[in-house]
Amino acid sequence: MREVFSKTNDPKVPPRDQEFYELRLDDSDDIWKPGYFVKQAHAQWSEIDRQIMWDGFDFEPCATLEKAKERYAEWRLALTRLGFIYSDMDMF
């Protein structure tokens, strides 16, 4: 599962005024350590690079899918509390 959050859904907002978070729930590809990961990445305008750049990667391992879904929901709620209320999942 993958979801991208923003503070606006207005396509006219210039890139330098936008900020995003990507939230993912992935399964482990390590056969010796099965489980799941909740991952979060942050993106915002970089004046030096003159484009939106991804930074600030965080992740949390979870032993079960149920725990991963629980943590995903908690991380999602935290993002909405920061004002990131628009999700690309809501568009479909």
N, CA, C and O atoms as CSV, one atom per row, in Angstrom:
chain,resi,resn,atom,element,x,y,z
A,1,MET,N,N,0.845,-1.160,0.000
A,1,MET,CA,C,0.000,0.000,0.000
A,1,MET,C,C,0.901,1.237,0.000
A,1,MET,O,O,1.911,1.280,0.703
A,2,ARG,N,N,0.525,2.236,-0.794
A,2,ARG,CA,C,1.298,3.476,-0.903
A,2,ARG,C,C,0.337,4.642,-1.006
A,2,ARG,O,O,-0.657,4.584,-1.731
A,3,GLU,N,N,0.645,5.711,-0.267
A,3,GLU,CA,C,-0.222,6.883,-0.258
A,3,GLU,C,C,0.649,8.135,-0.156
A,3,GLU,O,O,1.625,8.163,0.594
A,4,VAL,N,N,0.288,9.167,-0.916
A,4,VAL,CA,C,1.020,10.431,-0.873
A,4,VAL,C,C,0.085,11.507,-0.332
A,4,VAL,O,O,-1.048,11.652,-0.791
A,5,PHE,N,N,0.577,12.257,0.651
A,5,PHE,CA,C,-0.210,13.300,1.312
A,5,PHE,C,C,0.348,14.678,0.994
A,5,PHE,O,O,1.556,14.847,0.833
A,6,SER,N,N,-0.533,15.655,0.906
A,6,SER,CA,C,-0.129,17.044,0.717
A,6,SER,C,C,-1.075,17.933,1.516
A,6,SER,O,O,-2.101,17.480,2.022
A,7,LYS,N,N,-0.709,19.199,1.617
A,7,LYS,CA,C,-1.542,20.171,2.321
A,7,LYS,C,C,-2.529,20.856,1.382
A,7,LYS,O,O,-3.441,21.547,1.835
A,8,THR,N,N,-2.351,20.669,0.093
A,8,THR,CA,C,-3.248,21.291,-0.883
A,8,THR,C,C,-3.521,20.334,-2.033
A,8,THR,O,O,-2.699,19.481,-2.367
A,9,ASN,N,N,-4.675,20.496,-2.619
A,9,ASN,CA,C,-4.968,19.732,-3.830
A,9,ASN,C,C,-5.156,20.681,-5.013
A,9,ASN,O,O,-5.711,20.300,-6.044
A,10,ASP,N,N,-4.693,21.908,-4.855
A,10,ASP,CA,C,-4.793,22.934,-5.893
A,10,ASP,C,C,-3.632,22.779,-6.883
A,10,ASP,O,O,-2.480,22.990,-6.504
A,11,PRO,N,N,-3.908,22.417,-8.138
A,11,PRO,CA,C,-2.831,22.214,-9.112
A,11,PRO,C,C,-2.108,23.506,-9.503
A,11,PRO,O,O,-1.069,23.453,-10.161
A,12,LYS,N,N,-2.642,24.655,-9.109
A,12,LYS,CA,C,-2.020,25.929,-9.470
A,12,LYS,C,C,-0.955,26.384,-8.470
A,12,LYS,O,O,-0.255,27.367,-8.714
A,13,VAL,N,N,-0.831,25.675,-7.350
A,13,VAL,CA,C,0.183,26.028,-6.360
A,13,VAL,C,C,1.561,25.714,-6.943
A,13,VAL,O,O,1.799,24.594,-7.395
A,14,PRO,N,N,2.473,26.698,-6.937
A,14,PRO,CA,C,3.805,26.438,-7.503
A,14,PRO,C,C,4.555,25.364,-6.706
A,14,PRO,O,O,4.346,25.234,-5.499
A,15,PRO,N,N,5.416,24.604,-7.362
A,15,PRO,CA,C,6.160,23.531,-6.689
A,15,PRO,C,C,6.909,23.988,-5.441
A,15,PRO,O,O,7.001,23.239,-4.468
A,16,ARG,N,N,7.444,25.206,-5.456
A,16,ARG,CA,C,8.223,25.659,-4.299
A,16,ARG,C,C,7.354,25.858,-3.059
A,16,ARG,O,O,7.878,25.979,-1.952
A,17,ASP,N,N,6.034,25.893,-3.233
A,17,ASP,CA,C,5.120,26.060,-2.102
A,17,ASP,C,C,4.434,24.748,-1.714
A,17,ASP,O,O,3.484,24.747,-0.931
A,18,GLN,N,N,4.912,23.648,-2.258
A,18,GLN,CA,C,4.309,22.352,-1.969
A,18,GLN,C,C,5.238,21.498,-1.108
A,18,GLN,O,O,6.458,21.660,-1.109
A,19,GLU,N,N,4.616,20.596,-0.385
A,19,GLU,CA,C,5.338,19.675,0.488
A,19,GLU,C,C,4.537,18.376,0.514
A,19,GLU,O,O,3.307,18.403,0.496
A,20,PHE,N,N,5.226,17.253,0.557
A,20,PHE,CA,C,4.562,15.962,0.476
A,20,PHE,C,C,5.142,14.981,1.489
A,20,PHE,O,O,6.286,15.105,1.926
A,21,TYR,N,N,4.323,14.014,1.843
A,21,TYR,CA,C,4.766,12.845,2.590
A,21,TYR,C,C,4.253,11.616,1.861
A,21,TYR,O,O,3.093,11.564,1.452
A,22,GLU,N,N,5.119,10.630,1.701
A,22,GLU,CA,C,4.713,9.348,1.170
A,22,GLU,C,C,4.691,8.365,2.330
A,22,GLU,O,O,5.659,8.262,3.084
A,23,LEU,N,N,3.593,7.650,2.471
A,23,LEU,CA,C,3.455,6.640,3.509
A,23,LEU,C,C,3.236,5.298,2.822
A,23,LEU,O,O,2.397,5.172,1.931
A,24,ARG,N,N,4.001,4.300,3.248
A,24,ARG,CA,C,3.933,2.980,2.599
A,24,ARG,C,C,3.807,1.885,3.643
A,24,ARG,O,O,4.288,2.011,4.769
A,25,LEU,N,N,3.162,0.827,3.246
A,25,LEU,CA,C,3.154,-0.413,4.017
A,25,LEU,C,C,3.664,-1.484,3.067
A,25,LEU,O,O,2.994,-1.832,2.095
A,26,ASP,N,N,4.847,-2.002,3.348
A,26,ASP,CA,C,5.497,-2.989,2.476
A,26,ASP,C,C,5.784,-4.264,3.253
A,26,ASP,O,O,5.973,-4.233,4.469
A,27,ASP,N,N,5.815,-5.373,2.549
A,27,ASP,CA,C,6.249,-6.599,3.194
A,27,ASP,C,C,7.757,-6.732,3.027
A,27,ASP,O,O,8.351,-6.189,2.095
A,28,SER,N,N,8.353,-7.462,3.948
A,28,SER,CA,C,9.799,-7.667,3.924
A,28,SER,C,C,10.170,-8.595,2.782
A,28,SER,O,O,9.466,-9.566,2.505
A,29,ASP,N,N,11.272,-8.293,2.125
A,29,ASP,CA,C,11.759,-9.185,1.074
A,29,ASP,C,C,12.904,-10.061,1.582
A,29,ASP,O,O,13.573,-10.731,0.796
A,30,ASP,N,N,13.123,-10.053,2.877
A,30,ASP,CA,C,14.168,-10.862,3.497
A,30,ASP,C,C,13.552,-12.190,3.965
A,30,ASP,O,O,12.742,-12.204,4.891
A,31,ILE,N,N,13.935,-13.298,3.329
A,31,ILE,CA,C,13.332,-14.586,3.681
A,31,ILE,C,C,13.711,-15.018,5.101
A,31,ILE,O,O,13.025,-15.855,5.688
A,32,TRP,N,N,14.775,-14.471,5.656
A,32,TRP,CA,C,15.209,-14.831,7.003
A,32,TRP,C,C,14.533,-13.986,8.075
A,32,TRP,O,O,14.539,-14.345,9.252
A,33,LYS,N,N,13.948,-12.858,7.663
A,33,LYS,CA,C,13.244,-11.977,8.598
A,33,LYS,C,C,11.916,-11.561,7.987
A,33,LYS,O,O,11.773,-10.426,7.532
A,34,PRO,N,N,10.945,-12.461,7.972
A,34,PRO,CA,C,9.656,-12.089,7.399
A,34,PRO,C,C,8.961,-11.039,8.266
A,34,PRO,O,O,9.205,-10.946,9.469
A,35,GLY,N,N,8.124,-10.282,7.654
A,35,GLY,CA,C,7.395,-9.249,8.377
A,35,GLY,C,C,7.009,-8.127,7.437
A,35,GLY,O,O,6.921,-8.310,6.223
A,36,TYR,N,N,6.781,-6.971,8.016
A,36,TYR,CA,C,6.286,-5.818,7.273
A,36,TYR,C,C,7.011,-4.563,7.738
A,36,TYR,O,O,7.603,-4.526,8.816
A,37,PHE,N,N,6.947,-3.543,6.901
A,37,PHE,CA,C,7.531,-2.251,7.235
A,37,PHE,C,C,6.515,-1.153,6.960
A,37,PHE,O,O,5.813,-1.178,5.950
A,38,VAL,N,N,6.448,-0.195,7.865
A,38,VAL,CA,C,5.744,1.049,7.608
A,38,VAL,C,C,6.844,2.062,7.331
A,38,VAL,O,O,7.750,2.243,8.144
A,39,LYS,N,N,6.762,2.723,6.175
A,39,LYS,CA,C,7.819,3.646,5.751
A,39,LYS,C,C,7.214,5.012,5.453
A,39,LYS,O,O,6.097,5.126,4.949
A,40,GLN,N,N,7.982,6.037,5.778
A,40,GLN,CA,C,7.541,7.406,5.504
A,40,GLN,C,C,8.703,8.192,4.904
A,40,GLN,O,O,9.837,8.107,5.373
A,41,ALA,N,N,8.399,8.957,3.860
A,41,ALA,CA,C,9.400,9.811,3.229
A,41,ALA,C,C,8.804,11.209,3.066
A,41,ALA,O,O,7.602,11.364,2.851
A,42,HIS,N,N,9.649,12.201,3.172
A,42,HIS,CA,C,9.241,13.609,3.078
A,42,HIS,C,C,9.820,14.214,1.807
A,42,HIS,O,O,10.950,13.901,1.430
A,43,ALA,N,N,9.054,15.081,1.140
A,43,ALA,CA,C,9.541,15.767,-0.061
A,43,ALA,C,C,9.133,17.225,-0.011
A,43,ALA,O,O,8.024,17.571,0.397
A,44,GLN,N,N,10.066,18.076,-0.441
A,44,GLN,CA,C,9.767,19.503,-0.536
A,44,GLN,C,C,10.717,20.145,-1.536
A,44,GLN,O,O,11.673,19.521,-1.997
A,45,TRP,N,N,10.440,21.382,-1.858
A,45,TRP,CA,C,11.220,22.119,-2.840
A,45,TRP,C,C,12.648,22.333,-2.345
A,45,TRP,O,O,12.871,22.702,-1.192
A,46,SER,N,N,13.601,22.097,-3.228
A,46,SER,CA,C,15.003,22.382,-2.954
A,46,SER,C,C,15.437,23.522,-3.873
A,46,SER,O,O,15.474,23.368,-5.094
A,47,GLU,N,N,15.755,24.637,-3.288
A,47,GLU,CA,C,16.181,25.795,-4.080
A,47,GLU,C,C,17.488,25.500,-4.815
A,47,GLU,O,O,17.682,25.947,-5.946
A,48,ILE,N,N,18.362,24.764,-4.186
A,48,ILE,CA,C,19.654,24.421,-4.804
A,48,ILE,C,C,19.451,23.554,-6.044
A,48,ILE,O,O,20.056,23.799,-7.087
A,49,ASP,N,N,18.597,22.539,-5.922
A,49,ASP,CA,C,18.362,21.613,-7.020
A,49,ASP,C,C,17.292,22.083,-7.997
A,49,ASP,O,O,17.158,21.548,-9.098
A,50,ARG,N,N,16.532,23.096,-7.576
A,50,ARG,CA,C,15.455,23.669,-8.393
A,50,ARG,C,C,14.384,22.624,-8.759
A,50,ARG,O,O,13.837,22.628,-9.861
A,51,GLN,N,N,14.108,21.739,-7.805
A,51,GLN,CA,C,13.076,20.730,-7.983
A,51,GLN,C,C,12.660,20.186,-6.615
A,51,GLN,O,O,13.301,20.459,-5.600
A,52,ILE,N,N,11.590,19.423,-6.611
A,52,ILE,CA,C,11.165,18.774,-5.366
A,52,ILE,C,C,12.073,17.577,-5.129
A,52,ILE,O,O,12.291,16.758,-6.022
A,53,MET,N,N,12.598,17.488,-3.913
A,53,MET,CA,C,13.532,16.420,-3.558
A,53,MET,C,C,12.985,15.640,-2.364
A,53,MET,O,O,12.383,16.211,-1.454
A,54,TRP,N,N,13.204,14.324,-2.383
A,54,TRP,CA,C,12.800,13.466,-1.274
A,54,TRP,C,C,13.912,13.426,-0.230
A,54,TRP,O,O,15.094,13.328,-0.557
A,55,ASP,N,N,13.500,13.504,1.032
A,55,ASP,CA,C,14.444,13.410,2.152
A,55,ASP,C,C,13.685,12.896,3.375
A,55,ASP,O,O,12.494,12.599,3.281
A,56,GLY,N,N,14.341,12.791,4.490
A,56,GLY,CA,C,13.685,12.447,5.738
A,56,GLY,C,C,12.971,11.106,5.744
A,56,GLY,O,O,11.772,11.043,6.016
A,57,PHE,N,N,13.697,10.033,5.447
A,57,PHE,CA,C,13.104,8.703,5.406
A,57,PHE,C,C,13.056,8.087,6.803
A,57,PHE,O,O,14.051,8.101,7.527
A,58,ASP,N,N,11.910,7.553,7.173
A,58,ASP,CA,C,11.729,6.835,8.437
A,58,ASP,C,C,11.061,5.503,8.136
A,58,ASP,O,O,10.315,5.389,7.164
A,59,PHE,N,N,11.321,4.502,8.954
A,59,PHE,CA,C,10.636,3.224,8.791
A,59,PHE,C,C,10.532,2.528,10.135
A,59,PHE,O,O,11.301,2.791,11.060
A,60,GLU,N,N,9.566,1.641,10.213
A,60,GLU,CA,C,9.355,0.857,11.426
A,60,GLU,C,C,9.020,-0.570,11.031
A,60,GLU,O,O,8.062,-0.792,10.291
A,61,PRO,N,N,9.793,-1.549,11.509
A,61,PRO,CA,C,9.466,-2.944,11.218
A,61,PRO,C,C,8.303,-3.411,12.089
A,61,PRO,O,O,8.162,-2.984,13.235
A,62,CYS,N,N,7.476,-4.289,11.534
A,62,CYS,CA,C,6.353,-4.875,12.265
A,62,CYS,C,C,6.325,-6.374,11.978
A,62,CYS,O,O,6.531,-6.803,10.843
A,63,ALA,N,N,6.070,-7.155,13.008
A,63,ALA,CA,C,6.093,-8.613,12.852
A,63,ALA,C,C,4.869,-9.149,12.121
A,63,ALA,O,O,4.958,-10.157,11.420
A,64,THR,N,N,3.726,-8.481,12.278
A,64,THR,CA,C,2.495,-8.982,11.658
A,64,THR,C,C,1.856,-7.905,10.788
A,64,THR,O,O,2.110,-6.712,10.956
A,65,LEU,N,N,1.024,-8.354,9.859
A,65,LEU,CA,C,0.304,-7.427,9.000
A,65,LEU,C,C,-0.666,-6.572,9.829
A,65,LEU,O,O,-0.835,-5.384,9.555
A,66,GLU,N,N,-1.286,-7.163,10.818
A,66,GLU,CA,C,-2.217,-6.421,11.668
A,66,GLU,C,C,-1.509,-5.274,12.380
A,66,GLU,O,O,-2.028,-4.159,12.429
A,67,LYS,N,N,-0.329,-5.541,12.930
A,67,LYS,CA,C,0.440,-4.489,13.616
A,67,LYS,C,C,0.880,-3.420,12.622
A,67,LYS,O,O,0.853,-2.232,12.942
A,68,ALA,N,N,1.285,-3.828,11.417
A,68,ALA,CA,C,1.704,-2.868,10.389
A,68,ALA,C,C,0.535,-1.964,9.995
A,68,ALA,O,O,0.715,-0.758,9.830
A,69,LYS,N,N,-0.654,-2.533,9.845
A,69,LYS,CA,C,-1.830,-1.730,9.516
A,69,LYS,C,C,-2.164,-0.758,10.647
A,69,LYS,O,O,-2.552,0.382,10.393
A,70,GLU,N,N,-2.017,-1.198,11.867
A,70,GLU,CA,C,-2.258,-0.343,13.033
A,70,GLU,C,C,-1.286,0.836,13.051
A,70,GLU,O,O,-1.688,1.982,13.254
A,71,ARG,N,N,-0.016,0.544,12.840
A,71,ARG,CA,C,1.007,1.607,12.844
A,71,ARG,C,C,0.817,2.542,11.646
A,71,ARG,O,O,1.014,3.751,11.769
A,72,TYR,N,N,0.439,1.995,10.500
A,72,TYR,CA,C,0.161,2.815,9.320
A,72,TYR,C,C,-0.942,3.815,9.652
A,72,TYR,O,O,-0.818,5.000,9.343
A,73,ALA,N,N,-2.002,3.352,10.271
A,73,ALA,CA,C,-3.118,4.230,10.645
A,73,ALA,C,C,-2.663,5.314,11.619
A,73,ALA,O,O,-3.106,6.458,11.519
A,74,GLU,N,N,-1.791,4.969,12.550
A,74,GLU,CA,C,-1.271,5.954,13.511
A,74,GLU,C,C,-0.398,6.996,12.817
A,74,GLU,O,O,-0.511,8.189,13.103
A,75,TRP,N,N,0.468,6.556,11.911
A,75,TRP,CA,C,1.316,7.495,11.171
A,75,TRP,C,C,0.460,8.382,10.275
A,75,TRP,O,O,0.739,9.572,10.129
A,76,ARG,N,N,-0.585,7.806,9.674
A,76,ARG,CA,C,-1.494,8.563,8.808
A,76,ARG,C,C,-2.199,9.651,9.609
A,76,ARG,O,O,-2.312,10.789,9.151
A,77,LEU,N,N,-2.669,9.306,10.795
A,77,LEU,CA,C,-3.328,10.281,11.661
A,77,LEU,C,C,-2.369,11.406,12.047
A,77,LEU,O,O,-2.761,12.572,12.076
A,78,ALA,N,N,-1.130,11.065,12.339
A,78,ALA,CA,C,-0.133,12.087,12.683
A,78,ALA,C,C,0.079,13.067,11.531
A,78,ALA,O,O,0.224,14.268,11.756
A,79,LEU,N,N,0.098,12.560,10.307
A,79,LEU,CA,C,0.262,13.444,9.147
A,79,LEU,C,C,-0.939,14.368,8.979
A,79,LEU,O,O,-0.772,15.549,8.670
A,80,THR,N,N,-2.135,13.849,9.178
A,80,THR,CA,C,-3.315,14.712,9.051
A,80,THR,C,C,-3.327,15.782,10.133
A,80,THR,O,O,-3.800,16.893,9.894
A,81,ARG,N,N,-2.824,15.469,11.299
A,81,ARG,CA,C,-2.733,16.472,12.375
A,81,ARG,C,C,-1.733,17.570,12.041
A,81,ARG,O,O,-1.831,18.682,12.561
A,82,LEU,N,N,-0.771,17.261,11.176
A,82,LEU,CA,C,0.197,18.267,10.719
A,82,LEU,C,C,-0.345,19.085,9.548
A,82,LEU,O,O,0.327,19.991,9.055
A,83,GLY,N,N,-1.564,18.762,9.103
A,83,GLY,CA,C,-2.183,19.511,8.011
A,83,GLY,C,C,-2.108,18.837,6.658
A,83,GLY,O,O,-2.566,19.405,5.666
A,84,PHE,N,N,-1.547,17.651,6.589
A,84,PHE,CA,C,-1.448,16.913,5.320
A,84,PHE,C,C,-2.724,16.090,5.158
A,84,PHE,O,O,-2.747,14.884,5.405
A,85,ILE,N,N,-3.784,16.781,4.734
A,85,ILE,CA,C,-5.111,16.172,4.718
A,85,ILE,C,C,-5.534,15.653,3.350
A,85,ILE,O,O,-6.560,14.984,3.235
A,86,TYR,N,N,-4.766,15.950,2.323
A,86,TYR,CA,C,-5.111,15.495,0.971
A,86,TYR,C,C,-4.278,14.278,0.610
A,86,TYR,O,O,-3.056,14.282,0.754
A,87,SER,N,N,-4.947,13.244,0.143
A,87,SER,CA,C,-4.286,11.995,-0.192
A,87,SER,C,C,-4.557,11.641,-1.643
A,87,SER,O,O,-5.658,11.865,-2.145
A,88,ASP,N,N,-3.562,11.093,-2.316
A,88,ASP,CA,C,-3.788,10.637,-3.685
A,88,ASP,C,C,-4.713,9.430,-3.720
A,88,ASP,O,O,-5.269,9.129,-4.776
A,89,MET,N,N,-4.894,8.743,-2.630
A,89,MET,CA,C,-5.824,7.610,-2.563
A,89,MET,C,C,-7.273,8.086,-2.613
A,89,MET,O,O,-8.152,7.336,-3.037
A,90,ASP,N,N,-7.536,9.317,-2.188
A,90,ASP,CA,C,-8.888,9.854,-2.182
A,90,ASP,C,C,-9.356,10.211,-3.597
A,90,ASP,O,O,-10.543,10.455,-3.813
A,91,MET,N,N,-8.441,10.244,-4.546
A,91,MET,CA,C,-8.774,10.638,-5.904
A,91,MET,C,C,-9.329,9.489,-6.737
A,91,MET,O,O,-9.851,9.711,-7.829
A,92,PHE,N,N,-9.219,8.266,-6.233
A,92,PHE,CA,C,-9.640,7.110,-7.020
A,92,PHE,C,C,-10.815,6.406,-6.385
A,92,PHE,O,O,-11.298,5.408,-6.919
